[in-house]
Amino acid sequence: MNWTETAQAHHLPDGRLRLTNGPIDVIIQLEGPVAAQRAARRRAWSAFPPLLEDLVAELPRLRAGSGPAPTGDVARRMHEAVSCFAGVFVTPMAAVAGAVADHLLSAMLTPGHGLSRAAVNNGGDIALWTGEAPFRIAICEDPKTGAMGARARIAPHDGIGGVATSGWRGRSHSLGIADAVTVLARDAATADAAATLIANVVDLPGHPAIARAPANSLSPDTDLGARLVTTSVAALSAADRRTALVNGLGRARDYLSRGVISAACISCQGERVSTGGAVTIPADRTIQNTSNRQKDLTHA
């Protein structure tokens, strides 16, 4: 795998910082004194350029389900995140986006950093920290339409430092049929891996409305090999949707009971279920009048 692009930084008109390099595209949002924000941006930029090259150097291990612990900072975060999920097939790649976000957030939160809030959004997988006001997040239930189906509130002492979303309509392949599974956890890498694994079991094995293909026929370098991934889902009956959602909810509740995640919201064809107190589903099933700050943290 070769990337000809170089790491770049872009200061956006609204004050956020965008960092890009090959497939990595990160948006950093900071609050606090101007000097503290400026210093944090410098630290983020210093940590950013080596990321892609370091990950590429360890790709064979990161795409494998087992093996020696990787050595790079982000690769170690990926490995540690998936180690929470023994007993199911998962590779460190399930946590890559969240781990990158965690790494950059950690680089900014040095002792005495002076920030009041910070968020690193890596394609919808978000590492965040708040020392003052809570984050309020609108959760997307359909990445294609951008429809919002739930809200999450993350307060300073909730122990939640990451939000991630997975599903068959997202950027990565899924074994299941969830339109979106959003997970809140202690860090973004853990949330990323958990969302992937919950989404995998929101499923109806053998159902004629679901089309699948070997993952490596769609992406030759995938870590999933020849495992069948979802390529399309026709309209399902209410009973079928409920069965699939309950399958995912069972896994989410297991992770919640073990303290691996803090909350999860699962959606499939306009219906949703959730677990964990941080997530609420509005009665009208829409989210209106969302501030720009909240929209910045919406998953898509």
Secondary structure as the mmCIF struct_conf table of DSSP 4:
data_model
#
loop_
_struct_conf.conf_type_id
_struct_conf.id
_struct_conf.beg_label_comp_id
_struct_conf.beg_label_asym_id
_struct_conf.beg_label_seq_id
_struct_conf.end_label_comp_id
_struct_conf.end_label_asym_id
_struct_conf.end_label_seq_id
STRN STRN1 GLN A 8 HIS A 11
TURN_TY1_P TURN_TY1_P1 PRO A 13 ASP A 14
BEND BEND1 GLY A 15 GLY A 15
STRN STRN2 LEU A 17 ASN A 21
TURN_TY1_P TURN_TY1_P2 GLY A 22 PRO A 23
STRN STRN3 ILE A 24 GLU A 31
BEND BEND2 GLY A 32 GLY A 32
HELX_RH_AL_P HELX_RH_AL_P1 VAL A 34 ALA A 47
BEND BEND3 PHE A 48 PHE A 48
TURN_TY1_P TURN_TY1_P3 PRO A 49 PRO A 49
HELX_RH_AL_P HELX_RH_AL_P2 PRO A 50 ALA A 57
TURN_TY1_P TURN_TY1_P4 GLU A 58 GLU A 58
HELX_RH_AL_P HELX_RH_AL_P3 LEU A 59 LEU A 62
TURN_TY1_P TURN_TY1_P5 ARG A 63 ARG A 63
BEND BEND4 ALA A 64 SER A 66
BEND BEND5 PRO A 68 PRO A 68
HELX_LH_PP_P HELX_LH_PP_P1 ALA A 69 PRO A 70
BEND BEND6 GLY A 72 GLY A 72
HELX_RH_AL_P HELX_RH_AL_P4 ASP A 73 VAL A 82
HELX_RH_3T_P HELX_RH_3T_P1 SER A 83 PHE A 85
TURN_TY1_P TURN_TY1_P6 ALA A 86 GLY A 87
BEND BEND7 VAL A 88 VAL A 88
HELX_RH_3T_P HELX_RH_3T_P2 PRO A 92 ALA A 95
HELX_RH_AL_P HELX_RH_AL_P5 VAL A 96 MET A 108
TURN_TY1_P TURN_TY1_P7 PRO A 111 GLY A 112
BEND BEND8 SER A 116 SER A 116
STRN STRN4 ARG A 117 ASN A 122
TURN_TY1_P TURN_TY1_P8 GLY A 123 GLY A 124
STRN STRN5 ASP A 125 THR A 130
BEND BEND9 GLY A 131 ALA A 133
HELX_LH_PP_P HELX_LH_PP_P2 PRO A 134 PRO A 134
STRN STRN6 PHE A 135 ASP A 142
TURN_TY1_P TURN_TY1_P9 PRO A 143 GLY A 146
STRN STRN7 ALA A 147 ILE A 154
TURN_TY1_P TURN_TY1_P10 PRO A 156 HIS A 157
BEND BEND10 ASP A 158 ASP A 158
STRN STRN8 GLY A 162 SER A 166
TURN_TY1_P TURN_TY1_P11 TRP A 168 ARG A 169
BEND BEND11 GLY A 170 SER A 172
BEND BEND12 LEU A 175 GLY A 176
BEND BEND13 ASP A 179 ASP A 179
STRN STRN9 ALA A 180 ALA A 185
BEND BEND14 ARG A 186 ASP A 187
HELX_RH_AL_P HELX_RH_AL_P6 ALA A 188 VAL A 201
BEND BEND15 VAL A 202 VAL A 202
TURN_TY1_P TURN_TY1_P12 PRO A 205 GLY A 206
TURN_TY1_P TURN_TY1_P13 PRO A 208 ALA A 209
STRN STRN10 ILE A 210 PRO A 214
HELX_RH_AL_P HELX_RH_AL_P7 ALA A 215 LEU A 218
TURN_TY1_P TURN_TY1_P14 PRO A 220 ASP A 221
TURN_TY1_P TURN_TY1_P15 ASP A 223 ALA A 226
STRN STRN11 LEU A 228 VAL A 233
HELX_RH_AL_P HELX_RH_AL_P8 ALA A 238 SER A 257
TURN_TY1_P TURN_TY1_P16 ARG A 258 GLY A 259
BEND BEND16 VAL A 260 VAL A 260
STRN STRN12 ILE A 261 CYS A 268
TURN_TY1_P TURN_TY1_P17 GLN A 269 GLY A 270
STRN STRN13 GLU A 271 THR A 275
BEND BEND17 GLY A 276 GLY A 276
TURN_TY1_P TURN_TY1_P18 GLY A 277 ALA A 278
STRN STRN14 VAL A 279 THR A 280
TURN_TY1_P TURN_TY1_P19 ALA A 283 ASP A 284
BEND BEND18 ARG A 285 ARG A 285
BEND BEND19 ASN A 289 ASN A 289
HELX_RH_AL_P HELX_RH_AL_P9 ASN A 292 ASP A 296
TURN_TY1_P TURN_TY1_P20 LEU A 297 LEU A 297
#
